[in-house]
Amino acid sequence: MPPSPRKAASAIAVLAAAGTLSIPVDAAHAAHAAHAAHAAPSGAVYFVHGIDWNHSRAGDARVDCESAWKAAKAALKQRGWTGGLVTWGFYAKDARCTRKFNGNLNTRVQELGRRLAWDIHDHYTKRGEPVDVVAHSMGGMVVRAAIEGVRRYGRNADWPDRLQIKDVVTFSTPHTGTNWATTCAVLRRWKQCGDLRPGSGFIKWAGQNPQANGGTDWTLIGASDDDLVTSGSATGMRARHKSIYASGQGLEHGTVKNKGTGNGWKSRYTDDYGTTWRNRTGPGPLRLMYDALLSSAH
């Protein structure tokens, strides 16, 4: 009988430390994927969309959750994911969401995080059930706010006292801010744009690698073709897993979360908090999302 993925990964680590094993470029990722292949594809997954900022009125923002997450949900279902797939919206005019908060473009990202935290707590955490979260663009900052807010204010009645989120995957999230948000803040004056400006008070507050109860494993995904959020910002928070997809593969800001269910995609990646970056031809964005969620499926 072959060794378990956990034992195999441990053996690799021991041999590498001893200097007796020459590890292939993708060995760490292979061990990660091997464990994923043996885990049960279950557990609830939340999908949190990004900002819809280009409006003359704050209340006109609208995202169709089903359309926004159709490809990502299909990618999980195709591989046999059996857990609930929850689309969570935060604009009053959002459509076809599992659940939503009736906010607008002037609802601060911290408040959106608080609302998301309560939704996860009330439907899963209080029953002892951890969830995973997949987020696009500003949605990743909403997740950071949810986890960091509970960490800071969990003893305050306005916030849940606990939050269980095992994995977070972010697609093109402006972890260090984005210049288009600065332009938006000047032209539109929406508070959400102000929160996403480089160096904003919110970004400083959101912390690095925030951890929910029981621990949270972050995977940050960026793309060189993204003209709105640089790959540096998309991978700009401290996280164990980061991937930047090479240019010329059609992975723009609005499409990076919709493509790449197989292999053959060129990227740079790190699985050690950015200490070591390697090149590879491997999983596309949606396949990487699946692997990241499955690696600690519950």
N, C-alpha and C positions, 0 to 999 in steps of 0.2 A: 504494500500500500504506500503511495507517495506521501511525503510529509505534508502537513497542513500548511496553507498559505502563511499563517502566522509564524509557524516554526521555520518555514523556508526563509521568510524575511529576516527572522532573528539570526539564522545561520549566516546569511549574507552579511549582515551587519557585523557579526563577530569576526568572520574571516577577513572582511575589509579592514577592520580595525587592527587586525594582527598583521596586515600587509601580505597575506598569503593568497589573496584572491584578486584577480584583475577583473573589475566590474565593467560590463559593457555600458555604453552610454546610457541606455534606457533601463538599466537594471532596477533602479529604484522605482521607476514607473511600472515596470513589469511586475514587481512584487506587489505594488499597490493594486494593479489591475487583476492579478491573480487572486488576491483576497476578495476583490469585488466580484469576481466570477463565481465565488462560492457563497456569497451572501444572499440573503433572501430579498428579492426586489419588492419591498413593502414599506409602509409608513407614509404618512401624509406629507405632501409637498405643497408649499405655498409658492405662488407666482406673483411677483410684485412688479408692475409696469413702471415706466419712467414718466418724466414731466411732459406735459402737452402745453407749451408755453406761448405759442404764437397766436394770441387772441387779443381783441380789443377790450374784452371784459373778463375779469378774473373767473366769473362763474361759468364761462363758456367752455372751459377745458373739458375734454371728453376723450376717453379711450375705450375701445371695444375690447374687453379682456379676452374674449374667446378668439378673436382675430389675432390679437397681439401674441397669444401663447399657443396658438394652434399647432405650430411645428414642434415646439418643445414638448407639449403634452403628447403629441403623436409619437415622438421619439422614445419617450418612456413607455408608452403603451405597447409599442412595437416590440420592445425588449421584455415585455411581460411584467411591467410594474403593476402591482396590485393595490397599492395604497391610494388614498384619496388625493385628487389633484385639485387644489383650491386656488382659484384666481381671486385675488384681493385688490379691489380698486379704492381710490381715495378722492375721486371727483364726483360731485353730485350728479353729473350727466354721464358718468361711466355706464357702459352697457354690457350686458351678458357676463357679469362677474358673479362668482359664487356668493361673495359678500362684498360690501363696500362701505366706506365712510363718506358722508356727504360734505367733502371739503371743496376748496377751490385753490386758485393759484396763489392766494395770499395766506393759505394755511401753512404755517411753518413746518419744516421737515421734522423737527423734534416732535411736534404734535402728531404728525402722521405716524411717527415711530411709536408714540404712546398708544395710539389707537390700534396699530398693528399688534403691539405687545398684548393688549387686552384681548384682541380677537384670538390670538394663539393661546393665551392663557386660558380663556374661558372655554375653548373648544377642545384643547388637548392637554396643556400643561397641568391643569388642576386634576386631570384624570391620570397623571403620570405618564403621558404619552409624548415623547419628543417628536419634533417635526424637522423637515428640511426646508430650505428656502432658496428659490431661484429668482434673481432680480435683474432687471435691465436698467441701465442709466441711473437716474435719480432713485429708482427703487432700491438700489444697493445702499444708498445713504439712509433711506427709511429703515432698512434692516439694521444698519449700524446704530441708528438712533434708538430703535426698539431695545436692543441688547444693552447698549450703554446706559440708557435711561433706567432700565430695571436695576442695573448694577449700582448706579448712583442713588436712585430714589426709591428703591424697592420697599423701603420701610414707610414710605409716604403713601397714604391711601389713594392718591391720584394715579399711582403706578402699581402694576402687579408685583407681588413679592418674589415671584419666581418666573423663570422663562426657560423652557427647554428647546433649544435649537441645536441639532447635532452638526448639520452641514449648511453652509451658505455658498452658493455659486453666483458670482456677479459678472454680468456681461457689460463691458464698456461703462462702468460706473466711474464718475469723476471723483475718485477718492481724495485727490488733492485739489479738486476744483477744475473749472474749465473757463476759458476766455469767453466762450459764447454766453455763459451765464452773466459775466460782467456786462457784456453788450445788452443782454436782455434786461438786466437790472436798471441800466440807464434808460433804455428805450421804453420798456414796459412797466418797470418799477414793481414787478411781481416779487413778493417776499421769497418765494421758492427759488427764484433766480439769484437773489441776494445771498441765500444760504449756500449756493453752489459756487460762489466766486472763490478763486484761489485766496487762501488766507482768511476766509470768513470766520467769524466767531463760532458758527455752527461746526465747521470742519474741525476746528481746534478742539471743540467740546466732544466731538464724536469718538475720539480716542483711537488707539491703534490695536487691531486684533481683539475687539471686544468679545468677551466670553460669556455665554449663557450658562445656566446651571448644568453641570455635567460636562461642560466643554463644548467648543464650537470649532469645527475645522473649516477654514475659509479657502476657496479656490477663486482666484481673480483672473478674468479673461479679458484681454484687450486685442486690438487689431491695428496693424500699421496703416490700413486703408481708411480708418475712422477719421473723418475730418472735424468732428465735434468734440470728441474726448480723446486726447492723446493716449497712446499705449502706456506712456509713463504714468499718467494719472490713473488709468484703468488698473494699473498694478501698483499704485502708489501707497497702499496701506500695508502694514506688516502682516503677512500671511504665509503659510507654509507653501501653498501651491499657487503658482502664477504661470500663465501662458500668454505669449504675444504672437499672434499669427502674422506671417510675412505678407507684404503687400502683393497686389496682383491676384488675389484670390476672391475678390468681390465681397469682402467682409467689411461693409460700411457700418455706420452707427446703427441704422435701423434694421440691418440684415444679419448682424453677427449672431444674434440669438435664434436665427431661423435656419441656419445651414450647418452641414457637416455631421451627418449621422454615421459616417464611416471613417476609414483611415485615408492616408495619402495626402494629408494637409501639412504644410510646412509651418513650423513655429519654433520659437525659443521658449524654453520652459525651465522652471526651478521647482524642486520639491523640498528645499531646505531654507526657506525664508529669503531667497535671493542670494545666498552665499555663493552658489554655483549655478550658472546658466549654461544650458546645452541646446544645441540645435537638433531637430528631429523631423522626420516625416512620419506623421502618426495621426492620432485621433483628431477629428474636426471638432468644432465648438460643441455641438449637441452630443456627440459621443463622449467628449470630455466631461460634459455636464453629467451624463449618465454614470460614468465611471466614478466621478467625485461623490455623487449621492449614494451609490451602491457600496462604496468602500466601507461605510459604517452603517449600512441599512439596519433597521431595527425591526 
